[in-house]
Amino acid sequence: MSQLIERVEADRALKTKHKALWSLGDYPAVAAEVIPATGPRLVEACGIRAGQRVLDVAAGSGNAAIPAALAGADVVASDLTPDLLDAGRRLAEERGATLQWQEADAEALPYGDAEFDVVMSCVGVMFAPHHQAGADELVRVCRPGGTIGLLSWTPEGFIGQMFATLKPYAPPPPPGAQPPPLWGDEAHVRSLLGDRVKDVDARKEMLTVDRFGSPEEMREFFKRAYGPTIAVYRSIADDAAKVEALDRALADLAADHFGPDGTTMEWEYLLLTATRQ
């Protein structure tokens, strides 16, 4: 019993830390200024239409949930971080979208079995620390014959490589936590979903990012706006040599992903849809 209590308390502490992480900086600015096309792309891939009951898991500020609602679906946007939900509510009102916003843990969703026609996540559930638990919940709340849709950064793409660059400077992850970019590996996601789905369609696509005029501008934006980057820099703030090394590493990484024109970047993601058995 004591071990169970310890695990529960450790999980609660981890989720509290995750809430704080995604409250850092300005993730809604990342979603709106850098990756706005990802949400509509996932909605398109899922074939979302009017009258469907849709759940967006780890919805953030509604990058996919709001377009789904504008398509006429009955949408619930769930996320662990209240600050992101508040930002989403404001954005939805500005765009004339009506949907429900609810605080929820992707690894323990407060919904019934087979409750939704479409269950999707746009670079969201991939950041839940326990991948199998997150995948199990995606499947559980989707009705048989319904659609599960995921858009996730790949390990080889820019964001996956950014996490690899940050890793040597970051505190060690909690026991059992898995790297987010694994959700961008098709074999990994297939293993998580298993034989509970069929008609899996997985493809790697590129997001064109034209928000930044230089590698240094990209780095400074992420240092200011992106929670995981902010957290790593805070952890090394007292070591000027490490800060300088990480600054250089992130700028070099960004430079490698700028196109010949020097104004656009290409970020790879995995787009995967499947039908619930």
N, C-alpha and C positions, 0 to 999 in steps of 0.2 A: 504493500500500500504506500509506503514512504517513497519508493521509487516512482510510482505513478504520480504522486503529488509533486515530486521534484520535476518530472517531465512536463506536467501541466503548467507549473510555475515558470519553467524555463521557456516553454512555448509562449506563454503570455508575455514574458519579458521581451522575447524576440519580436513578437508582433508589435509591441509598444515601440520598440526601436525602429521597426519598419515604418510605422506611422510617422515618427519624428523625421526619419530619413526623407520621405517623400513630401514632407512639409517644408523642407529646406529649399531655399532658392525660389524658383518660379517655374515649376513644371508646366503649368498651363501655357506659358510662353513658348516652351519647347514644342508642345503639341500644336500650337497655333501658328508659330512662325517657321518651324523647322520641318515638322513631319505631318502637316495637315492632310496630305493626300493618303496617308495610310488608313485612316478610318473609313472614308468612302470606298477605298479599294476593297477592304474587308467586307463591308456591307454589300458591295456588288458581287463579290465572290460567293457570299452566303445566299444570294438571291432573295434578299429580304424584301417583303412586299406588305401592302396594307393588310391589316387584320391579324398578322402573326404576333404571337407572344414571344418577345425577345429578351434575353438576359445578356448584358455586357458585364463580364467578370473582370475585376480590377480595371474599371472603366476610366479611372483618372478623372479628367475634366470633360469627358464625353466625346473624345475624338471620333469614336465609332458610334456611340449611343445616340448622339444628336442626329447624325445623318440617317440612322435607322428610324428614328422617330419622325423625321421629315419625310421619310418614305411611306409613312402611314402605319408603321408597326406600333404595337403596344409594348413599350420598352421599359425595362428596369435596368438602371445603371447602378452597379454595386462596386464599392471600393472600400479598402481598409482605412483610408485617410480622409477624415472629414473636411479638411481644408480643400482638397481636390474636388470633393462633391459640391462644396459651396461655390467654387469657381465654375463648375459645370452648370449649376443652377442658373447662374448669372448669364453664362454664354447661351444656354438654351432659351432663356427669356429674350435675349437680344435677337436670336434667330427665329423666334416664333415656334419653337419646338416644345411639345408637351410630353413629359416622361416622368418616371418615378426615380428618385435618387435614394439609395439606402446604403448605410454603412454595413459592410459585411466582409468577413475573412474568406478569401478564395479557397482556403483549405477546409472550411466548415460553413458552407453556404446555408442561410436560414430559409431555404425553400424546399418545397415538397418534391418527391420523386416525380420525374417525367412531367414537370410543370411547364416547360417552355418548348416552343417549336424550333427556336434557334438559340444556341448558347455560343457566344463568341468572346474573344479576348484579343485586343490589339496592343501588342507589346505590354501586356499587363500581367496575366497569370504567370508568365515566364519569370517574374521576380518573386513569386511565392517561394519560400525556401525549400519546401518538400514537394518535389515534382509529382510523385505518384499520388499524394493526397490531393493536390490541385487537379490532376487529371481525373481522378475518381469522382470528384465533385462535378466537373464539367459533364461527365457522362451521366451521372445520377440524375441531374435535374433536367436533362434533355429527354423528350419523349421518344419512344421508338419511331423510327422514320424521320425524326427531326435532324437538324443540321448542327454540327459542331464546326466552328470556324476559328482559325488561329492565325495571327500574323505575328511573327517573332523574328528578332534579329538573329542572324546566323553567327556561328563562331568565327567564320572566315571574313565576314563583312566588317565595315568600319566600327560599328558599336561593339560587336563581339571582340574585335581587336583592341578597342579602347578599354574594355574591362580587363583584358589580358595585360594591358600596359599599366593599369591602375593596381593590379593585384599585388605586385611586390612591395608596394607602398602602403597597402591597406592592412588593418588588423586581420588576424586569421578569422575565417568564417566560423559561425557556431557549428558544433558537431551535427552532422546529418544534413546541413544545408548544401544544396547543389548549385552549380554555376548557372545563372540565368540563360546564357546563350545556348545551352544544350537544347532548349526548346526550338532552336533554329536548325537542329539536326533531324532530318526526316526519320532516320532509324530510331532515334531516341523517342520521338513523339509517337511513332507507331507502337513502340514497346509499351509506352505509358497507356495508350488507349486499348491496345490488345485486340482481342476478337469481339469486343463489344461494339465495334464500328465496322462499316463496310464502305465500299466505293470511295476509298481515300484518294484524294487528288492533291498532290503536293508539288509545288513548283517554287523555284528560287526566282525572285524578281529584284529589280533595282529601284530604289527611291532616289530621284534626282533632287539634291539639296542645293539651293542657290541663295541661301541666307547669308553666307559668309564671303568676305572679300579676300581673306587670307587665312592661313593656318593659325596664326596667332589670334585672329578675331574669333575663330571657332573655339579655340582653347579658352579664351577669356569668357566667352558666352557660357560655356559649360561650367567653368569655375564659379560663375555667378548664378546660374539658373538650374543646374541639374544636380539633384540631391546626392546621388552616389559620388559624383566628382567632388562636390563640396565636402562631403564627409571624409573622403580620403585626404584632401588637403588639410582639413582641420586636424586630422590625426598626426600629420607631420609638420604642423605649423611651427614647432620649435626647432626644426632642423632645416636651416637655410639651404644646405647642400642638397638634401632630398627634394625640397621644393623646386630648386633650380633644375635638378635632374628630371623631375616629373614634367616641369614646364617644357623642357627641351624634347622629352619623349613624346608628349602629346602633340606638340607642334610638328615634329617629324612624321608622326603617324598621319596627321591631317594632311600634310603635304603629299604624302604617298597616295592619298585618295582624291586629291584635286585633279580635275581633267586638264587637258592641254590649254584650255582657255583661262585657267587660273581662277575661275569664278564659280564653278559648280563641282559638287562632289557626288559620287554614286555610292549609296549605302545598300547593302544586300540584306534581304529578309526572306524568310520562308513563309509562303502562304499555303496553308493546309486546310482543306475542308473534308468532312467525312459525314456519313449518315449513321445515326445511332441504330444499332440492331434491335 
